[in-house]
């Protein structure tokens, strides 16, 4: 691998900064980091661009032998994220990763210490998957009993073939993502990674204790487009 000249390094800094700004200005950054990271990404991108401009200005006043000085070959790695973004544009995490990732678990507490409000009167009642996990973990899912639930997520499967309505939860970035999923029965599943909206009822006794995934019986299934932000 050829060594990187000072001018090439300046170009790589500028391109990397421009990519960060472009990602954060749109919605593509949501595939990799949480929504609150928009402004830090923009700040980092602007900093790299300013750094490149400052480097260019400094080189214009330097001698020719200094301008052509070489920097470590590892500087080429700066271009890798930019190349990946423009040529591949990796998607958000999906079913393949969900099969291998760690399931989200609910902290074990004494049920007497947990106060769960009743669900709203809507029928079906929209719930997030993390809410289902929490409610199923205590009192045998008593607050879910005899209620029709509206759940949204993408389709994933485990090695046994059981399919799930799935979403990822993350604190910062895709690297710390955990799987929130609810096992689904009652209908034939769509293909993996297809986003769905289902109306379903909780199967009593499943998900109790917060270790295993709750199970629901699906009454209605609708195929939907993936949301801009696919993480919780």
C-alpha positions as CSV (number, residue, x, y, z in Angstrom):
1,X,0.0,0.0,0.0
2,X,1.4,3.4,-1.0
3,X,2.2,5.9,1.6
4,X,-0.2,8.8,1.9
5,X,1.1,12.3,1.0
6,X,0.2,15.3,3.1
7,X,-2.1,16.6,0.3
8,X,-3.9,13.2,0.1
9,X,-4.4,13.2,3.9
10,X,-5.9,16.6,3.7
11,X,-8.4,15.4,1.1
12,X,-9.3,12.3,3.2
13,X,-10.0,14.5,6.2
14,X,-12.3,16.7,4.1
15,X,-14.1,13.8,2.5
16,X,-14.6,12.1,5.9
17,X,-16.0,15.3,7.4
18,X,-18.3,15.9,4.4
19,X,-19.7,12.3,4.8
20,X,-20.4,12.8,8.5
21,X,-22.2,16.1,7.8
22,X,-24.2,14.5,4.9
23,X,-25.2,11.5,7.0
24,X,-26.3,13.7,10.0
25,X,-28.1,16.2,7.8
26,X,-30.4,13.4,6.5
27,X,-31.8,10.3,8.1
28,X,-29.1,7.7,7.2
29,X,-27.2,8.2,10.4
30,X,-30.2,6.7,12.2
31,X,-29.1,3.3,10.9
32,X,-26.0,3.4,13.0
33,X,-26.5,5.7,16.0
34,X,-29.2,7.1,18.2
35,X,-31.1,10.2,17.2
36,X,-29.4,12.4,19.8
37,X,-26.1,11.9,18.0
38,X,-27.1,14.2,15.1
39,X,-25.4,17.3,16.4
40,X,-22.2,15.6,17.7
41,X,-21.8,14.0,14.2
42,X,-22.3,17.4,12.5
43,X,-19.8,19.0,14.9
44,X,-17.2,16.2,14.2
45,X,-17.8,16.6,10.5
46,X,-17.3,20.3,10.5
47,X,-14.2,20.0,12.7
48,X,-12.6,17.6,10.2
49,X,-13.4,19.9,7.3
50,X,-12.0,22.9,9.2
51,X,-8.9,20.9,10.0
52,X,-8.4,20.0,6.4
53,X,-8.8,23.6,5.3
54,X,-6.3,24.7,7.9
55,X,-3.9,22.0,6.8
56,X,-4.3,23.1,3.2
57,X,-3.6,26.7,4.1
58,X,-0.5,25.8,6.1
59,X,0.8,23.6,3.2
60,X,0.5,26.5,0.8
61,X,3.0,28.5,2.8
62,X,5.4,25.5,3.3
63,X,8.4,24.4,1.2
64,X,7.9,21.9,-1.5
65,X,9.8,19.1,0.3
66,X,7.6,19.6,3.3
67,X,4.4,19.6,1.2
68,X,5.4,16.2,-0.2
69,X,6.2,14.7,3.2
70,X,4.7,11.3,3.8
71,X,2.5,10.4,6.7
72,X,1.7,6.8,8.0
73,X,0.0,4.4,5.6
74,X,-2.6,3.8,8.2
75,X,-4.1,7.2,7.2
76,X,-5.7,5.4,4.3
77,X,-8.1,3.9,6.8
78,X,-9.7,7.3,7.1
79,X,-11.2,6.7,3.7
80,X,-12.7,3.3,4.5
81,X,-15.9,4.7,6.2
82,X,-16.5,7.1,3.4
83,X,-16.0,4.4,0.8
84,X,-18.4,2.1,2.6
85,X,-21.1,4.7,2.9
86,X,-21.0,5.8,-0.7
87,X,-20.7,2.3,-2.3
88,X,-22.4,-0.1,0.1
89,X,-24.6,2.1,2.5
90,X,-25.1,-0.6,5.1
91,X,-28.7,-1.0,6.2
92,X,-29.9,-0.9,9.8
93,X,-29.6,-4.1,11.9
94,X,-32.1,-6.7,10.9
95,X,-33.2,-10.3,11.3
96,X,-29.7,-11.8,10.7
97,X,-28.2,-9.9,13.6
98,X,-31.4,-10.5,15.8
99,X,-30.9,-14.2,15.6
100,X,-27.4,-13.9,17.1
101,X,-27.8,-10.9,19.4
102,X,-28.5,-10.9,23.1
103,X,-32.2,-10.6,24.0
104,X,-33.3,-7.7,26.1
105,X,-34.1,-8.8,29.6
106,X,-36.3,-7.2,32.3
107,X,-34.7,-6.6,35.7
108,X,-36.1,-9.0,38.2
109,X,-37.9,-7.3,41.1
110,X,-40.5,-8.3,43.7
111,X,-43.8,-7.9,41.9
112,X,-45.1,-6.0,45.0
113,X,-42.5,-3.3,44.2
114,X,-43.8,-2.8,40.6
115,X,-46.8,-0.7,39.9
116,X,-48.2,-1.2,36.4
117,X,-50.9,1.2,35.3
118,X,-53.9,-0.3,33.4
119,X,-53.7,-0.1,29.6
120,X,-55.7,2.7,27.9
121,X,-59.2,1.9,26.7
122,X,-58.3,1.9,23.0
123,X,-59.0,-1.3,21.1
124,X,-56.5,-2.4,20.0
125,X,-54.1,-0.6,22.2
126,X,-50.8,0.4,20.7
127,X,-47.8,-0.8,22.7
128,X,-44.1,-0.8,22.2
129,X,-42.3,-4.1,22.4
130,X,-40.4,-3.1,25.5
131,X,-43.7,-2.3,27.3
132,X,-45.0,-5.8,26.4
133,X,-41.8,-7.3,27.8
134,X,-42.1,-5.4,31.0
135,X,-45.8,-6.1,31.5
136,X,-45.4,-9.8,30.7
137,X,-42.6,-10.1,33.2
138,X,-44.8,-9.4,36.2
139,X,-48.1,-10.7,37.5
140,X,-48.2,-13.2,34.6
141,X,-49.0,-10.4,32.3
142,X,-52.2,-9.5,34.2
143,X,-52.4,-6.0,32.6
144,X,-52.2,-7.6,29.2
145,X,-55.0,-10.2,29.8
146,X,-57.9,-10.1,27.4
147,X,-56.6,-7.1,25.6
148,X,-56.0,-6.8,21.9
149,X,-52.5,-5.3,21.4
150,X,-51.2,-3.4,18.3
151,X,-47.4,-4.1,17.9
152,X,-44.9,-2.9,15.3
153,X,-41.6,-4.4,14.3
154,X,-39.7,-6.4,11.7
155,X,-39.9,-10.2,11.2
156,X,-37.1,-12.4,12.5
157,X,-36.7,-16.1,13.3
158,X,-34.7,-18.2,15.7
159,X,-33.0,-21.5,14.8
160,X,-36.1,-23.5,15.6
161,X,-38.1,-21.6,13.0
162,X,-40.2,-19.6,15.5
163,X,-40.9,-16.1,14.1
164,X,-41.0,-12.9,16.1
165,X,-42.1,-9.3,15.9
166,X,-38.8,-7.6,16.6
167,X,-37.1,-4.3,17.3
168,X,-33.7,-3.3,18.5
169,X,-33.2,-1.1,21.5
170,X,-29.9,0.9,21.9
171,X,-28.5,3.5,24.1
172,X,-25.8,5.0,21.9
173,X,-25.1,3.1,18.7
174,X,-25.7,-0.1,16.8
175,X,-22.8,-1.7,18.6
176,X,-24.7,-1.8,22.0
177,X,-28.1,-2.9,20.5
178,X,-30.2,-5.5,22.3
179,X,-33.1,-7.4,20.8
180,X,-36.7,-6.8,21.9
181,X,-39.0,-9.4,20.4
182,X,-42.3,-11.1,20.9
183,X,-42.9,-14.6,19.6
184,X,-45.9,-14.7,17.2
185,X,-48.3,-17.5,16.3
186,X,-51.6,-17.8,14.5
187,X,-50.5,-16.6,11.0
188,X,-47.9,-17.5,8.4
189,X,-44.9,-15.1,8.8
190,X,-43.8,-12.7,6.1
191,X,-40.2,-12.8,4.9
192,X,-37.4,-11.9,7.3
193,X,-36.8,-8.1,7.8
194,X,-40.3,-7.2,6.6
195,X,-41.8,-4.6,8.9
196,X,-45.3,-5.5,10.1
197,X,-48.1,-4.2,12.3
198,X,-50.0,-6.9,14.1
199,X,-53.0,-7.0,16.3
200,X,-52.6,-9.8,18.8
201,X,-53.3,-11.1,22.3
202,X,-50.8,-12.1,24.9
203,X,-50.5,-15.8,25.8
204,X,-50.7,-16.0,29.6
205,X,-47.6,-17.4,31.3
206,X,-45.2,-16.5,28.5
207,X,-42.5,-13.9,29.2
208,X,-43.1,-14.3,33.0
209,X,-39.9,-13.4,34.9
210,X,-38.5,-11.3,32.1
211,X,-36.1,-14.0,30.8
212,X,-37.9,-15.6,27.9
213,X,-39.7,-13.8,25.1
214,X,-43.5,-13.3,25.6
215,X,-45.8,-15.0,23.0
216,X,-48.8,-13.5,21.3
217,X,-51.5,-14.9,19.1
218,X,-51.8,-12.8,16.0
219,X,-55.3,-11.9,14.7
220,X,-54.4,-9.4,12.1
221,X,-51.2,-8.7,10.2
222,X,-50.4,-5.7,8.0
223,X,-47.2,-5.2,6.0
224,X,-45.7,-1.7,6.4
225,X,-42.7,0.3,5.4
226,X,-39.7,0.5,7.7
227,X,-39.7,3.7,9.8
228,X,-36.9,6.2,9.4
229,X,-35.7,5.4,12.9
230,X,-35.7,1.6,13.3
231,X,-34.4,1.5,16.9
232,X,-36.0,2.2,20.2
